Amino acid sequence: MKKNMGNIDRIIRVLIALVVIALYFANVISGTVAIVLLVLSGIFILTSLISFCPLYLPFGINTCKKND
């Protein structure tokens, strides 16, 4: 599996995930919206760790400067 996410993309995803998690623990978001956003945050963190986003493939998006 080739990497298709650059460092800036990965950092932005992790920051968004951390903000959502912080909002959840601060009781700013709750209910179904919170669950959906937490699942999305988990996906963001997972894709950031492996530097690969499956949704980028059909659209031909590649934010990685160098493919390994």
LOZAZA-924973 format. One line per field, with one value per atom (N, C-alpha, C, O): residue number from 0; residue in three letters; atom name; x, y, z. Coordinates in Angstrom, 3 decimals, always signed. Example, Ala and Ser with C-alpha at 12.3 -4.5 7.8 and 13.67 -1.06 7.14 Angstrom:
<pts>
k	(0, 0, 0, 0, 1, 1, 1, 1)
r	(ala, ala, ala, ala, ser, ser, ser, ser)
a	(N, CA, C, O, N, CA, C, O)
u	(+13.190, +12.300, +13.200, +14.236, +12.850, +13.670, +12.900, +13.409)
v	(-5.690, -4.500, -3.300, -3.319, -2.250, -1.060, +0.030, +1.138)
w	(+7.800, +7.800, +7.800, +8.465, +7.080, +7.140, +7.870, +8.039)
</pts>
This chain:
<pts>
k	(0, 0, 0, 0, 1, 1, 1, 1, 2, 2, 2, 2, 3, 3, 3, 3, 4, 4, 4, 4, 5, 5, 5, 5, 6, 6, 6, 6, 7, 7, 7, 7, 8, 8, 8, 8, 9, 9, 9, 9, 10, 10, 10, 10, 11, 11, 11, 11, 12, 12, 12, 12, 13, 13, 13, 13, 14, 14, 14, 14, 15, 15, 15, 15, 16, 16, 16, 16, 17, 17, 17, 17, 18, 18, 18, 18, 19, 19, 19, 19, 20, 20, 20, 20, 21, 21, 21, 21, 22, 22, 22, 22, 23, 23, 23, 23, 24, 24, 24, 24, 25, 25, 25, 25, 26, 26, 26, 26, 27, 27, 27, 27, 28, 28, 28, 28, 29, 29, 29, 29, 30, 30, 30, 30, 31, 31, 31, 31, 32, 32, 32, 32, 33, 33, 33, 33, 34, 34, 34, 34, 35, 35, 35, 35, 36, 36, 36, 36, 37, 37, 37, 37, 38, 38, 38, 38, 39, 39, 39, 39, 40, 40, 40, 40, 41, 41, 41, 41, 42, 42, 42, 42, 43, 43, 43, 43, 44, 44, 44, 44, 45, 45, 45, 45, 46, 46, 46, 46, 47, 47, 47, 47, 48, 48, 48, 48, 49, 49, 49, 49, 50, 50, 50, 50, 51, 51, 51, 51, 52, 52, 52, 52, 53, 53, 53, 53, 54, 54, 54, 54, 55, 55, 55, 55, 56, 56, 56, 56, 57, 57, 57, 57, 58, 58, 58, 58, 59, 59, 59, 59, 60, 60, 60, 60, 61, 61, 61, 61, 62, 62, 62, 62, 63, 63, 63, 63, 64, 64, 64, 64, 65, 65, 65, 65, 66, 66, 66, 66, 67, 67, 67, 67)
r	(met, met, met, met, lys, lys, lys, lys, lys, lys, lys, lys, asn, asn, asn, asn, met, met, met, met, gly, gly, gly, gly, asn, asn, asn, asn, ile, ile, ile, ile, asp, asp, asp, asp, arg, arg, arg, arg, ile, ile, ile, ile, ile, ile, ile, ile, arg, arg, arg, arg, val, val, val, val, leu, leu, leu, leu, ile, ile, ile, ile, ala, ala, ala, ala, leu, leu, leu, leu, val, val, val, val, val, val, val, val, ile, ile, ile, ile, ala, ala, ala, ala, leu, leu, leu, leu, tyr, tyr, tyr, tyr, phe, phe, phe, phe, ala, ala, ala, ala, asn, asn, asn, asn, val, val, val, val, ile, ile, ile, ile, ser, ser, ser, ser, gly, gly, gly, gly, thr, thr, thr, thr, val, val, val, val, ala, ala, ala, ala, ile, ile, ile, ile, val, val, val, val, leu, leu, leu, leu, leu, leu, leu, leu, val, val, val, val, leu, leu, leu, leu, ser, ser, ser, ser, gly, gly, gly, gly, ile, ile, ile, ile, phe, phe, phe, phe, ile, ile, ile, ile, leu, leu, leu, leu, thr, thr, thr, thr, ser, ser, ser, ser, leu, leu, leu, leu, ile, ile, ile, ile, ser, ser, ser, ser, phe, phe, phe, phe, cys, cys, cys, cys, pro, pro, pro, pro, leu, leu, leu, leu, tyr, tyr, tyr, tyr, leu, leu, leu, leu, pro, pro, pro, pro, phe, phe, phe, phe, gly, gly, gly, gly, ile, ile, ile, ile, asn, asn, asn, asn, thr, thr, thr, thr, cys, cys, cys, cys, lys, lys, lys, lys, lys, lys, lys, lys, asn, asn, asn, asn, asp, asp, asp, asp)
a	(N, CA, C, O, N, CA, C, O, N, CA, C, O, N, CA, C, O, N, CA, C, O, N, CA, C, O, N, CA, C, O, N, CA, C, O, N, CA, C, O, N, CA, C, O, N, CA, C, O, N, CA, C, O, N, CA, C, O, N, CA, C, O, N, CA, C, O, N, CA, C, O, N, CA, C, O, N, CA, C, O, N, CA, C, O, N, CA, C, O, N, CA, C, O, N, CA, C, O, N, CA, C, O, N, CA, C, O, N, CA, C, O, N, CA, C, O, N, CA, C, O, N, CA, C, O, N, CA, C, O, N, CA, C, O, N, CA, C, O, N, CA, C, O, N, CA, C, O, N, CA, C, O, N, CA, C, O, N, CA, C, O, N, CA, C, O, N, CA, C, O, N, CA, C, O, N, CA, C, O, N, CA, C, O, N, CA, C, O, N, CA, C, O, N, CA, C, O, N, CA, C, O, N, CA, C, O, N, CA, C, O, N, CA, C, O, N, CA, C, O, N, CA, C, O, N, CA, C, O, N, CA, C, O, N, CA, C, O, N, CA, C, O, N, CA, C, O, N, CA, C, O, N, CA, C, O, N, CA, C, O, N, CA, C, O, N, CA, C, O, N, CA, C, O, N, CA, C, O, N, CA, C, O, N, CA, C, O, N, CA, C, O, N, CA, C, O, N, CA, C, O, N, CA, C, O)
u	(+0.848, +0.000, +0.897, +1.713, +0.731, +1.535, +0.965, -0.248, +1.855, +1.423, +0.815, +1.322, -0.274, -0.870, -1.220, -1.995, -0.637, -0.876, +0.452, +1.373, +0.534, +1.721, +1.666, +0.657, +2.762, +2.868, +1.852, +1.273, +1.625, +0.681, -0.730, -1.470, -1.095, -2.400, -2.558, -3.607, -1.523, -1.562, -1.701, -2.475, -0.962, -1.006, -2.390, -2.928, -2.963, -4.301, -5.332, -6.196, -5.253, -6.197, -6.087, -7.099, -4.860, -4.670, -5.184, -5.819, -4.921, -5.403, -6.932, -7.521, -7.562, -9.033, -9.555, -10.509, -8.929, -9.347, -9.184, -10.061, -8.091, -7.868, -8.882, -9.327, -9.246, -10.253, -11.602, -12.288, -11.980, -13.254, -13.246, -14.231, -12.152, -12.052, -12.131, -12.790, -11.464, -11.520, -12.937, -13.395, -13.624, -15.003, -15.917, -16.832, -15.672, -16.477, -16.264, -17.229, -15.011, -14.733, -15.103, -15.268, -15.237, -15.682, -17.205, -17.766, -17.872, -19.333, -19.922, -21.043, -19.181, -19.694, -20.534, -21.549, -20.098, -20.870, -21.318, -20.610, -22.489, -22.992, -23.979, -24.339, -24.404, -25.409, -24.864, -23.691, -25.740, -25.393, -24.299, -23.411, -24.366, -23.341, -21.968, -20.991, -21.891, -20.620, -20.088, -18.893, -20.961, -20.531, -20.001, -18.951, -20.724, -20.288, -18.945, -18.053, -18.800, -17.545, -16.387, -15.254, -16.647, -15.597, -15.146, -13.955, -16.085, -15.715, -14.886, -13.874, -15.310, -14.560, -13.164, -12.194, -13.062, -11.764, -10.856, -9.663, -11.424, -10.645, -10.131, -8.992, -10.968, -10.551, -9.454, -8.487, -9.598, -8.565, -7.227, -6.190, -7.246, -6.003, -5.399, -4.190, -6.238, -5.746, -5.128, -4.035, -5.815, -5.271, -4.011, -3.134, -3.919, -2.712, -1.526, -0.399, -1.779, -0.698, -0.145, +1.058, -1.009, -0.536, -0.251, +0.206, -0.515, -0.261, -0.988, -0.484, -2.167, -2.926, -4.407, -4.962, -5.037, -6.470, -7.141, -6.902, -7.985, -8.626, -9.561, -9.779, -10.104, -10.992, -10.235, -10.843, -8.924, -8.132, -7.974, -7.810, -8.019, -7.777, -8.741, -8.280, -10.063, -10.964, -10.849, -11.154, -10.411, -10.300, -8.896, -8.675, -7.953, -6.587, -5.833, -4.905, -6.216, -5.570, -4.322, -4.345, -3.251, -2.005, -1.328, -0.821, -1.310, -0.678, +0.739, +1.406, +1.192, +2.536, +3.509, +3.263, +4.600, +5.563, +6.331, +6.706, +6.561, +7.360, +6.647, +6.354, +6.362, +5.722, +6.766, +7.805, +6.468, +7.382, +6.793, +7.400)
v	(-1.170, +0.000, +1.237, +1.430, +2.059, +3.268, +4.384, +4.513, +5.173, +6.326, +7.366, +7.605, +7.982, +9.050, +10.269, +11.128, +10.335, +11.482, +12.116, +11.432, +13.418, +14.143, +14.506, +14.289, +15.059, +15.391, +16.434, +16.312, +17.451, +18.504, +17.923, +18.243, +17.079, +16.425, +15.573, +15.598, +14.831, +13.987, +14.816, +14.462, +15.910, +16.773, +17.393, +17.444, +17.864, +18.480, +17.470, +17.804, +16.233, +15.196, +14.888, +14.739, +14.793, +14.507, +15.667, +15.443, +16.892, +18.056, +18.099, +18.381, +17.824, +17.795, +16.721, +16.951, +15.546, +14.453, +14.839, +14.550, +15.480, +15.887, +16.936, +16.912, +17.844, +18.857, +18.194, +18.541, +17.245, +16.547, +15.777, +15.797, +15.104, +14.354, +15.293, +14.981, +16.441, +17.417, +17.962, +18.137, +18.228, +18.709, +17.666, +18.010, +16.409, +15.340, +15.272, +15.206, +15.287, +15.188, +16.455, +16.409, +17.583, +18.822, +18.930, +19.945, +17.883, +17.822, +18.922, +19.375, +19.343, +20.318, +19.608, +20.133, +18.413, +17.612, +16.334, +15.804, +15.847, +14.619, +13.949, +14.500, +12.774, +12.052, +11.455, +11.093, +11.363, +10.739, +11.514, +10.922, +12.822, +13.654, +13.339, +13.231, +13.194, +12.892, +11.536, +11.387, +10.563, +9.218, +9.231, +8.653, +9.886, +9.963, +10.685, +10.237, +11.792, +12.547, +11.785, +11.897, +11.015, +10.215, +9.085, +8.785, +8.464, +7.427, +8.041, +7.473, +9.188, +9.890, +10.272, +10.190, +10.683, +11.019, +9.796, +9.888, +8.656, +7.419, +7.064, +6.623, +7.257, +7.000, +7.975, +7.583, +9.236, +10.234, +9.837, +9.929, +9.404, +9.025, +7.786, +7.726, +6.797, +5.576, +5.867, +5.387, +6.642, +6.948, +7.806, +7.717, +8.626, +9.429, +8.551, +8.796, +7.542, +6.649, +5.823, +5.566, +5.404, +4.580, +5.393, +4.840, +6.695, +7.617, +7.210, +7.420, +6.631, +6.190, +6.452, +6.057, +7.112, +7.366, +6.686, +7.073, +5.669, +4.960, +5.848, +5.565, +6.889, +7.780, +8.632, +9.173, +8.757, +9.521, +8.762, +9.389, +7.428, +6.632, +6.927, +7.203, +6.880, +7.109, +8.512, +8.724, +9.458, +10.836, +11.180, +12.271, +10.264, +10.493, +11.526, +12.157, +11.704, +12.697, +12.075, +10.934, +12.831, +12.395, +13.624, +14.461, +13.746, +14.897, +14.587, +15.427, +13.366, +12.943, +13.406, +13.196, +14.028, +14.515, +13.379, +13.467, +12.299, +11.189, +9.876, +9.573, +9.096, +7.784, +6.743, +6.633, +5.967, +4.879, +3.555, +2.510)
w	(+0.000, +0.000, +0.000, +0.901, -1.015, -1.143, -0.273, -0.113, +0.274, +1.063, +0.135, -0.961, +0.578, -0.219, +0.629, +0.209, +1.834, +2.716, +3.116, +3.561, +2.951, +3.358, +4.838, +5.509, +5.330, +6.757, +7.196, +8.276, +6.384, +6.764, +6.869, +7.800, +5.926, +5.938, +7.201, +7.844, +7.545, +8.740, +10.011, +10.901, +10.102, +11.285, +11.443, +12.549, +10.343, +10.399, +10.875, +11.685, +10.379, +10.797, +12.283, +12.967, +12.780, +14.206, +15.052, +16.083, +14.633, +15.384, +15.419, +16.462, +14.300, +14.279, +15.219, +15.962, +15.189, +16.064, +17.531, +18.345, +17.873, +19.261, +19.713, +20.861, +18.831, +19.170, +19.435, +20.396, +18.586, +18.780, +20.092, +20.830, +20.386, +21.646, +22.842, +23.834, +22.754, +23.843, +24.020, +25.149, +22.926, +23.012, +23.645, +24.393, +23.350, +23.943, +25.453, +26.215, +25.885, +27.317, +28.082, +29.301, +27.388, +28.021, +27.993, +28.406, +27.507, +27.411, +26.527, +26.761, +25.530, +24.579, +23.520, +23.063, +23.138, +22.197, +22.895, +23.752, +22.524, +23.146, +22.208, +21.168, +22.579, +21.810, +20.531, +20.437, +19.553, +18.277, +17.549, +16.935, +17.620, +16.969, +17.548, +16.807, +18.855, +19.503, +19.061, +18.804, +18.973, +18.569, +17.144, +16.860, +16.254, +14.858, +14.753, +14.033, +15.464, +15.414, +16.046, +15.579, +17.095, +17.716, +16.789, +16.711, +16.092, +15.124, +14.003, +13.593, +13.511, +12.475, +12.968, +12.214, +14.218, +14.797, +14.848, +14.563, +15.212, +15.230, +13.845, +13.692, +12.840, +11.462, +11.054, +10.400, +11.433, +11.134, +11.752, +11.096, +12.992, +13.663, +13.011, +12.789, +12.703, +12.065, +10.701, +10.400, +9.885, +8.559, +8.656, +7.797, +9.684, +9.877, +10.264, +9.833, +11.067, +11.490, +10.336, +10.280, +9.416, +8.304, +7.043, +6.043, +7.078, +5.957, +4.680, +3.577, +4.834, +3.675, +3.907, +4.932, +2.959, +3.026, +1.838, +0.694, +2.092, +0.994, +0.161, -1.017, +0.736, -0.018, -1.036, -1.960, -0.879, -1.840, -3.160, -4.206, -3.134, -4.336, -5.485, -6.593, -5.271, -6.411, -7.005, -8.179, -6.192, -6.658, -7.152, -7.678, -6.987, -7.444, -6.632, -7.138, -5.389, -4.529, -3.907, -3.444, -3.904, -3.276, -2.691, -3.437, -1.362, -0.717, -0.257, +0.346, -0.548, -0.178, -1.263, -2.451, -0.860, -1.824, -2.490, -3.659, -1.718, -2.219, -1.939, -0.783, -2.966, -2.769, -2.410, -3.060, -1.345, -0.957, -1.370, -1.139)
</pts>
